[in-house]
Each structure stands twice: as C-alpha cells, then as structure tokens.
Amino acid sequence: MNTIAFAFDLDYSASNEVYYSLRSNGSALFGDWELVPLAYDFETVVVDLFKSGRIDALAGSFISDSWLRSLGRKRIPMVNLSWLSNIQSVPTVTVDDVKVGQVAAENLFEQGWQQFAFAGNPSLEFSRLRNTGFKQVLDNAGCKVLEFPISRKAEAIKWLSTVEEGTVIFSANDSIARRVVLLAKQAERRIPEEIGVLGVGNSPLESIFAGVDISSISLPSEGIGMQAAKVLQAQIEKGPAEPCSYLLPPGPVMERETTRRPESNDAVLEEALLFIRANFSRDLGVDEVAKHSGVSRRSLELRFQKELGHGPYAEIQRLRLEQAEYLLRDTELKIKDVAARCGFPEQHRFSTFFRRWKKLAPKEFRSKIRGSFSLQTPAS
C-alpha cells in the first residue's frame, strides 16, 4: 500500500477539515493509497520518512521552497495547502487570501465601523496577502488602515487603551483574533461596543479560549481537500506537476459577538435577528420567530419592514440561500442534502428559490463556480 503523508499546521481546526475532505475525496481517486496524518512539527519527521522511503506523496502547508529542496529526494507527488511562504516549486491549493481581506473589508465597512486596523504576522505570506486585500478595499473607500502591534504586548495594550471607540481589528487568523480579544480585555475595552474583532478560519476552539464568540471568515476547507485530491491524482498518474496555484474563494463571514453591533434601537428586532441567524438552517417559520421575540407576527413584520426594508421570511430565505451557495461550492453533498441542511425539506422548492436568486439551477451553479476555481494559474 502506498502512503500519502498529510502535514498538519498550527491552524489545527482548518487543517483537520482539509484532512478529512482529502481523505474522503481521495479514497475514490487513489485506490489503495493510505493517508497518514503528521503533527504540526512535522519538518524533521518528514525528512526521516523521506530518507527511509516510507512515504510516496506529501500534502501540507510547506515552510519554503528551500525546505522542500532540503528533502534531497527525487520529486514525488506533492501539493502545498497554505501560503506560509510564496511556494514556487510545487502545486498549491489554498484560499484566495487577497479575496479574504477584501471580504473582511467589505463586510466591516457595510456594518458601519468607523476606523480599521489589521493584526497579522508579516513573516507569513497569507497574512501579507490578507492585509493587501483589506487595504485595497478600504483605500478605495478613503479609509486608512492602522497596524495593530500584536507582537509587542505592552505596546498593544497601550494602543488598545487609547484607540478611538468604533475601531475594528481584522486579524489574519482566529489565533491572532483570540490574542487581540484577550489584550482588549486587559486594556479594559468592551467588545464589540468599543472594539470589534474579526478573524479567519471559523475555529470554535479559539472562541472557547477567548471567552467570547469570535466573528470569523470561513475557509473553503472541503473544497481545498477536494481540489488537492485531484492535483495529487494527476501527479500519481502522470508524474510531478509544474508549479501552479488553485485559489478558492473564501466562505461566508460568520458574524458573532465580536463584531455584532446593534442594527437598530429596536431590541425586539435585534432579538429576532439573533434567533433567525441561529436557527435558519432548520424548518423555521415566522410565527416561531415572533413567539420567541414576544410580539405578534404582524408587529414583527412591521418592525422588519421599517428597519430592513423586507420581512422576516425574506431574511430567513436570504440566509438559507447564502448557506446553500457555500455548500454547493465547497462540498460534494447531493443537491437534496444541501437543501435539507439549509432548511428546505423539499428539493424542488429549494431549486425554485435558488434559481430565482442566482438565475441558475443549483446543479448549473455548482458546475459554473467549480470551473472558476479549478483552472490552473501560474504561481506568483
């Protein structure tokens, strides 16, 4: 049996999702190949495995091209899964990090935040790219982006103590977002009333350790695993591939406590919106939302129309269809299963709503969006 080693990185939650996606998609492609996980401190282990000839292919977040060269073995099928550095020697499948930053900026700007900052690690390529995308959007909007001194604790606490109320900090990943939250607490700044924090990776563990639910941009982990399996399969069948990159669009922004600002002075409306966001993926009706909010259905509908310009039912459907778009793009779920996960018990009803929204049937949409990210582009 041939062996594919999978090298986890420090972002364990995201790596774990990619690992399971690669394993499930690869089982149909590789036949009797075995996918073996390696811990995040895999660098020396991989060297030993290479020397002993115990692995036949490698997937993971690689440190650098020089590290890959140091393995000193004839090239085997490989795929890089994150821009820790600008890898040029093997194919890469990862999220479009510039787009991640752009999505963050667009979301936060639309929410009404007044001042913006970025917290990242300039030694990591994905962090630099996310900062670039973030600044692009905000520069065009005439907004300045401050640099948050995340690596210098005393300076960071002082910065947080004096920065203007209404500042939101976009963090390169959820681990950094957790550190920002903890520093803000030490600076005695309220989240999100005074300071907002947005991360990347949608890691539940980081929220647990932060003591607050962190708003985060989802990564297309299932899509990365699926595309990585195809890249490895091509190399297994035809030999090592030329360097190229497959950049997948990020998933949706999961708005939670660290950026959730009141959308109006209507406490009933705010409670209804929170309830809808937490329950839209099941069979949720307007009557249940109204009951939970303590008002009549008519009163609830009038509040929605006044503040949002549409009713509660339209809000439920909007969230369901956004989730359906994500699942169609980044998973192999059957259409009926996508419908069920998004609160549509009947597939034909889901297809009707989705076609109205995207002007494409779900199957057509999946085919079109897959084609847009599976094309090879030169690594740069």
C-alpha positions in Angstrom: 0.0 0.0 0.0 1.4 3.4 -1.0 1.3 6.2 1.6 0.4 9.9 1.3 1.6 11.9 4.3 -0.6 14.9 5.4 1.3 17.5 7.4 -0.9 19.5 9.8 -0.1 23.1 10.6 -0.7 25.2 13.7 -4.2 26.1 12.5 -5.4 22.7 13.6 -9.2 23.2 13.0 -8.7 24.2 9.4 -6.1 21.5 8.7 -8.4 18.9 10.2 -11.3 19.9 7.9 -8.9 19.7 4.9 -7.5 16.4 6.0 -11.0 14.7 6.2 -12.0 16.2 2.9 -8.8 15.0 1.2 -9.3 11.6 2.8 -13.0 11.2 1.7 -12.3 12.5 -1.8 -9.0 10.7 -2.2 -10.4 7.3 -1.3 -12.3 7.2 -4.7 -9.3 8.5 -6.6 -6.2 6.8 -5.1 -7.4 3.3 -4.7 -5.2 1.6 -2.2 -3.3 4.7 -1.1 -3.3 5.5 2.6 -3.5 9.0 4.0 -1.3 9.3 7.2 -1.5 12.4 9.4 1.6 14.1 10.7 1.7 16.6 13.7 2.3 20.3 13.0 6.0 19.9 14.0 6.4 17.6 11.0 9.6 19.1 9.5 12.1 16.7 10.9 9.8 13.7 10.8 9.2 14.2 7.0 13.0 14.3 6.4 13.3 10.9 8.2 10.4 9.5 6.3 11.8 10.6 3.0 15.2 9.1 3.8 13.6 5.8 4.7 11.4 5.8 1.6 8.3 5.3 3.8 6.1 8.0 2.1 5.1 8.2 -1.6 3.3 11.6 -1.7 3.0 14.6 0.5 0.3 17.2 1.2 0.5 20.0 3.7 1.4 23.7 4.5 5.0 23.8 3.4 7.6 26.1 5.0 9.5 27.2 2.0 11.0 26.1 -1.4 14.4 25.7 0.3 12.9 23.3 2.8 11.4 21.3 0.0 14.8 21.1 -1.7 16.4 20.1 1.5 14.4 16.8 1.5 17.0 15.7 -1.1 14.9 13.0 -2.8 13.7 12.6 -6.3 10.4 14.5 -6.6 7.3 12.7 -5.5 3.6 13.9 -5.9 3.2 17.0 -3.6 0.6 19.7 -3.0 1.0 22.8 -0.8 -2.1 23.8 1.1 -1.3 27.3 2.5 0.8 30.3 1.7 3.2 30.2 4.7 5.7 31.5 2.1 5.5 32.0 -1.6 6.0 28.4 -2.7 7.1 28.2 -6.3 8.3 24.6 -6.7 5.1 22.5 -6.3 1.4 23.0 -7.0 -0.6 24.9 -4.4 -4.3 24.6 -3.5 -5.5 27.2 -1.0 -7.9 30.0 -0.3 -7.6 33.3 -2.3 -6.0 35.2 0.6 -6.3 38.6 -1.1 -10.1 38.0 -1.5 -10.3 37.1 2.2 -9.0 40.5 3.0 -11.4 42.1 0.6 -14.4 40.2 2.0 -13.4 41.3 5.5 -13.2 45.0 4.5 -16.5 44.9 2.6 -18.3 43.3 5.5 -17.0 45.6 8.2 -17.5 48.7 6.1 -21.1 47.7 5.4 -21.6 47.2 9.2 -20.8 50.8 9.8 -17.4 50.5 11.6 -15.6 53.9 11.5 -11.9 53.0 11.9 -10.0 49.9 10.8 -6.8 48.1 11.8 -5.0 44.9 10.8 -3.3 42.4 13.1 -1.1 39.9 11.4 2.3 38.3 11.1 4.3 39.9 8.3 6.6 36.9 8.1 3.7 34.8 6.7 2.7 35.2 3.1 -1.0 34.6 3.7 -1.0 37.3 6.3 0.6 39.8 4.0 -1.9 38.9 1.2 -4.9 39.3 3.5 -3.6 42.6 4.6 -3.2 43.7 1.0 -6.8 42.8 0.1 -8.1 44.5 3.2 -6.3 47.7 2.4 -7.3 47.7 -1.3 -11.0 47.9 -0.5 -10.6 50.5 2.3 -8.2 52.6 0.4 -10.7 52.9 -2.4 -13.3 53.9 0.2 -11.0 56.6 1.6 -10.3 54.8 4.8 -6.9 54.4 6.5 -5.9 51.0 7.9 -3.9 51.1 11.1 -1.3 48.5 12.0 -2.0 46.7 15.3 1.2 45.8 17.2 0.2 42.3 18.0 3.7 41.0 18.7 4.5 43.6 21.4 2.2 43.1 24.4 2.8 46.3 26.3 2.5 48.4 23.2 -0.6 46.6 22.1 -2.4 47.2 25.4 -1.5 50.9 25.3 -2.7 51.0 21.7 -6.0 49.5 22.6 -6.4 51.8 25.6 -6.1 54.9 23.5 -7.6 54.0 20.1 -10.9 55.5 19.2 -14.2 53.8 20.1 -15.6 52.2 17.0 -12.3 50.7 15.8 -12.5 47.2 14.3 -9.4 44.9 14.1 -9.2 42.4 11.2 -6.9 39.6 12.3 -5.1 37.3 9.8 -6.5 34.2 11.5 -8.6 33.2 14.5 -5.5 32.6 16.7 -4.4 36.2 16.3 -8.1 37.3 16.8 -8.1 35.4 20.2 -5.0 37.3 21.3 -6.5 40.6 20.3 -9.6 39.8 22.3 -7.6 38.9 25.4 -5.4 42.1 25.0 -8.5 44.2 24.7 -9.9 42.8 27.9 -6.6 43.7 29.6 -6.9 47.2 28.2 -10.5 47.3 29.7 -12.1 47.9 26.3 -15.6 46.5 25.7 -16.2 44.1 22.8 -18.0 44.9 20.5 -19.3 48.2 21.9 -15.9 49.9 21.7 -13.6 47.5 19.8 -14.5 44.9 17.2 -12.5 41.9 16.2 -12.8 39.7 13.0 -10.8 36.6 12.4 -10.3 34.0 9.7 -10.8 30.2 10.0 -14.0 29.8 11.9 -12.3 27.9 14.8 -14.6 27.0 17.7 -11.5 26.4 19.9 -10.2 29.9 19.6 -13.6 31.3 20.7 -13.6 29.0 23.7 -10.2 30.2 24.8 -11.0 33.8 24.1 -14.1 33.6 26.3 -16.2 35.2 23.6 -17.6 34.0 20.3 -15.3 35.4 17.6 -16.7 36.6 14.3 -14.8 34.9 11.5 -14.5 34.3 7.8 -14.9 30.6 6.9 -12.3 28.9 4.8 -13.3 26.6 1.9 -11.6 23.6 3.6 -13.7 21.0 2.0 -13.1 22.5 -1.4 -9.4 22.7 -0.8 -9.3 19.0 0.2 -11.3 18.0 -2.9 -9.1 20.0 -5.3 -5.9 18.8 -3.6 -7.1 15.2 -4.1 -7.4 15.9 -7.9 -4.0 17.5 -8.0 -2.4 14.5 -6.3 -4.2 12.1 -8.5 -2.9 13.8 -11.6 0.6 13.6 -10.3 0.2 9.9 -9.2 -0.9 9.1 -12.8 1.3 11.3 -14.8 4.2 12.3 -12.6 5.1 15.5 -10.7 3.3 18.6 -12.0 4.6 22.0 -12.9 4.1 24.7 -10.2 0.7 26.3 -10.3 -1.9 27.6 -7.9 -5.6 26.9 -7.4 -7.1 29.7 -5.4 -10.6 29.1 -4.0 -12.9 31.9 -2.8 -13.4 32.2 0.9 -16.6 31.1 2.6 -19.1 33.4 4.3 -18.5 35.8 7.2 -19.8 34.1 10.4 -21.0 37.1 12.4 -20.7 36.5 16.1 -20.3 38.5 19.3 -17.0 40.3 18.5 -18.5 42.4 15.6 -22.2 42.2 16.2 -23.3 45.8 16.6 -26.9 46.8 17.2 -28.6 47.3 13.8 -31.3 49.5 15.3 -32.6 50.7 18.6 -35.3 48.1 18.4 -34.5 45.4 20.9 -37.2 43.1 19.6 -35.8 43.3 16.1 -32.3 42.6 17.4 -33.6 39.5 19.3 -35.4 38.3 16.3 -32.4 38.6 14.1 -30.2 36.7 16.5 -32.8 33.9 16.7 -33.0 33.7 12.9 -29.2 33.5 12.5 -29.0 30.7 15.0 -31.9 28.7 13.5 -32.4 29.4 9.8 -30.9 26.1 8.7 -33.9 24.1 10.2 -37.6 24.3 9.5 -38.0 27.8 10.9 -41.2 29.8 10.4 -42.1 33.5 11.0 -44.6 32.5 13.7 -41.9 30.8 15.8 -39.7 33.9 15.4 -42.5 36.2 16.6 -43.3 33.9 19.5 -39.6 33.9 20.6 -39.4 37.6 20.3 -42.6 38.2 22.4 -44.6 40.0 19.8 -47.3 39.3 17.2 -46.4 38.2 13.7 -47.8 41.5 12.3 -45.8 43.6 14.7 -42.6 41.7 13.8 -43.2 42.1 10.1 -43.8 45.8 10.5 -40.5 46.2 12.5 -38.6 44.3 9.8 -40.1 46.4 7.0 -39.3 49.6 8.8 -35.7 48.9 9.7 -34.6 46.5 6.9 -36.9 47.0 4.0 -38.1 43.4 3.9 -39.9 40.9 6.2 -38.6 38.2 8.5 -39.4 35.5 5.9 -37.2 37.2 3.4 -34.4 37.3 5.9 -34.7 33.6 6.7 -34.6 32.8 2.9 -31.6 35.0 2.3 -29.5 33.3 5.0 -30.6 29.9 3.7 -29.6 30.6 0.1 -26.2 32.1 1.1 -25.5 28.9 3.1 -26.6 26.8 0.1 -24.2 28.7 -2.2 -21.4 27.9 0.1 -22.3 24.2 0.3 -22.7 23.8 -3.4 -19.3 25.4 -4.0 -17.2 23.7 -1.3 -18.8 20.3 -0.7 -19.8 17.2 -2.6 -23.2 17.0 -0.9 -26.0 15.9 -3.1 -28.5 18.7 -4.0 -31.2 17.2 -1.8 -28.8 17.1 1.1 -27.8 20.7 0.5 -31.5 21.6 0.5 -32.1 19.7 3.8 -29.1 21.4 5.5 -30.4 24.8 4.6 -34.0 24.4 5.9 -35.7 23.2 2.6 -37.3 19.8 3.2 -38.3 19.6 -0.5 -35.6 19.7 -3.1 -37.8 21.1 -5.9 -38.8 24.0 -3.7 -35.1 24.7 -2.9 -34.3 24.6 -6.6 -37.1 27.1 -7.4 -35.8 29.6 -4.8 -32.2 29.2 -5.8 -32.9 29.7 -9.5 -34.7 32.9 -8.7 -31.8 34.1 -6.6 -28.8 33.1 -8.8 -30.6 32.8 -12.2 -29.1 29.3 -12.3 -30.3 25.9 -11.1 -28.2 24.5 -8.2 -26.5 21.9 -10.4 -25.7 24.6 -13.0 -24.4 27.0 -10.4 -22.1 24.3 -8.9 -20.7 23.4 -12.3 -20.0 27.1 -13.2 -18.4 28.0 -9.9 -16.3 24.9 -9.8 -14.9 25.8 -13.2 -13.9 29.2 -12.0 -11.6 27.9 -9.3 -10.3 24.7 -10.8 -8.4 26.3 -13.6 -4.7 26.4 -13.2 -2.9 29.7 -12.8 0.8 30.3 -12.6 2.2 30.6 -9.1 3.3 34.1 -8.3 
